[in-house]
Amino acid sequence: MSVVAARFLHMEEHSDRLDVQVSVGDQTVLMRVAGEVDIATVAAFRSALWSAPARPVLHLELSELRLLSAAGVRALLAAFLRVRARGGELVLVDPSPVVARVLRVSGLHRVMPILEPASAIEAARRPVAATTDLQLAA
């Protein structure tokens, strides 16, 4: 991400239980979510998702997310549908084991693309048009 990284804009939303960092590039928004998404923090999570600038791809990096409640699952699904309605793609990247289990139990793993860390690095190097060929995690 050499040229794109130089043009990234950084935004943050932070509370005691939820930390969201957003990097905006020309074609991609990378949102790193850490902490817990539950009934107490879902409004801040939803706000971060809704305020992300419109780009063709929104990557949600979830490796440091410790908890994803039912309210968080609903917010994720709503964001996925919103991004898809405007012609974009929301991709979950490297969910923590707890979050990956929630995604499997809720069935979201069948709806949303999920990238493992190695696939995410490879995807960042490809042009945006090639993202439809990404290898998805089960």
N, C-alpha and C positions, 0 to 999 in steps of 0.2 A: 504494500500500500504506500509506495513512495510518494508519488505526486498527490494522491488523494489524501494521505495522512497530513500533508502540509496544509491542506485546505479545510481540515476538520474544525468544527466549532464545538466547544465543550460546554455542556450544561449539567447541573447537578440538582438533585432533590434529595435531602437527607433528613432523617429523623432518627430517633434512638433505635427503632426496630426495622427501618427500611432505608436503604440507600440506593438511589438510582442515578447513574451517570450516563449521559447521552453524548455521543460523538456524531457529528453530522458531516457527511461527505457529499460529493456531487451526486452519486447514485445510491448511496447506502446510508442508513442511520443505524448506528450500533448503540443499543441500550443495555447497559450492565446493571442487573438487578441483584442486590445482596440483602440478606436479612430474612424477614418474614412478611408474607402477604396473607393477612387474615382480615377479620372484620374491622379491626382497629386501623389497619394500614391500607386497605383496599382503595379507599378514596384517593390517597396520594399516588398509588400505583396506577389507577385509572387515569388520573390527571396527567401523569407522566406519559402514558400511552397516547392520550388524546392530544397532548401538546407537542408530540414528536413531529418535526417537519415532514411534509409529504415528499417521499422519495420512492423510487421503484421497489426498493427492498428495505425492510425493517428487520434487523437481527436483534433478538432478545437473548443476551448471554446470561444463563441462569446457573452457572456453576457454584455461585456463592449464595444461592437462595436456599434457605434452610426449611422453609415451610410455605406451602401453597394450599390455602383453604379452598372450600367450595366457592366462596366469594371471589377469590383470585382466579379460579377456573372460569367463572362467568365473565370476569373482566378480560381474561385472555381471549376467550371465544368471541366476545363482542369486538375486541380490537382486531382480531383476525378477520372477522366479517367486514368491518369498516375498511381495513386496508385493502382487502380483496375487492370490495365494491368500487374502489377508486382505481382499480387495475394494478395494485401493488401486490407484494408478497411479504408475509410475515413468517419468519423462520426462527425457530427456537434453537439455540446453540448451547451445547454441553450442559444439559440440565443435571443438577446434583442427583444422587441416587434417590433421595426422598421425593424430589419433584418428578423425576422420571417415573417413579411408581405411581404418583398421583395422575400423571398424564396417561399411563397405561390403564389404570382403574377407571378413569373418567372417559376413556376412549379418544381423548384428544390426540394421542399419538397416531391415530388413523386419519385425522383431519389435517393436522398441521405438520409441515416438514420439520424434522429434528435432525440437526447436524451434530456429529461427534466432533471433538476438537480438531483432529487431523483433517476432516472434511471441510470444516469451517475455514481453516487456513488455505486449503486448496481453492475453496470457493472465492475467497477474497482476491486471489490472483487471477481468476477468470473474468472475462467480460460479463456484464450483467445479463446479456442475452443467453449465456450458457448456464445460468443458474437452474434451469429446468432439468438439467441432466445430473443434478447433485445426488450423491448417494445418501439415502435416508437411513437413520438408525431405526431398529425395530422397537 
